[in-house]
């Protein structure tokens, strides 16, 4: 009996500590990374420019150096090529995924929005829309059986 009471008290303490930790860490972002600046609408040229290039020689092409995988990864994040990655540059690839999940567009992600695939799967399985799955309804949520790999003997 004492173990049960002690376990319940410990569980409540863990839940309380988790809530305090979650509240201290859950800050609302100041905003999504700013959108790329829109260029002023320039008038469309009617004809392509031409020049007399006889006898002119342009600069030599730059030397190609072999980049490591980490250098290429750094270059993908460093949008303005200044050799530094800002917070907005680091978060920008993830903002499109966040916007897909944020269904109501309020820049706050609720649990239902985060779990949208699971919620949709539950809604599709709940045939009578009573928000409860029976055994037959639950059976429809089982993943399809995986194809067994063929023997590569």
Residue, then its C-alpha position, 0 to 999 in steps of 0.5 A: x500500500x505504501x508503495x502505491x501511495x509513494x508511487x502516486x506522489x512521485x508521479x505527481x511530482x514528476x508531472x508538476x516538474x514537467x509542467x514547470x519545465x515546459x512553461x519555462x521553455x515554451x516561448x513564442x517566437x518573435x516571428x517567422x523569418x522575414x520573406x525574401x525582399x520583392x524586387x521592384x517591378x522592372x519594365x520588360x525589355x522589348x529587345x535583347x541588348x547587343x554589343x560589339x565583342x570582337x577582340x574582347x576577352x572576359x575573365x578566366x573562369x574561377x578555379x573549382x575546388x573540391x568541397x567536403x560534404x560539410x562545406x556543401x551543407x554549410x553553403x546551403x544554409x549560408x544564404x547570403x554567402x558571408x561565411x556565417x549562418x544567422x538564426x533566420x538562415x538556420x530556421x528558413x528551411x524549416x519554416x515551410x514545413x512549419x507553415x504546412x503544419x500550422x493549419x490556422x495560420x496563427x504561428x502557434x502549433x497545437x497538438x492537433x496541428x502537429x499530429x495532423x496525420x494521426x488525427x486524419x487517420x483517426x477521422x478516416x477510421x471513425x466511420x460513425x463519427x462518434x470520436x470512438x474507435x470500435x475494434x472493427x474501426x481500429x482494425x482499419x488503421x493497421x499498417x499494410x503488410x510489408x513486402x518481404x524482400x526477395x532472396x538475393x541468393 
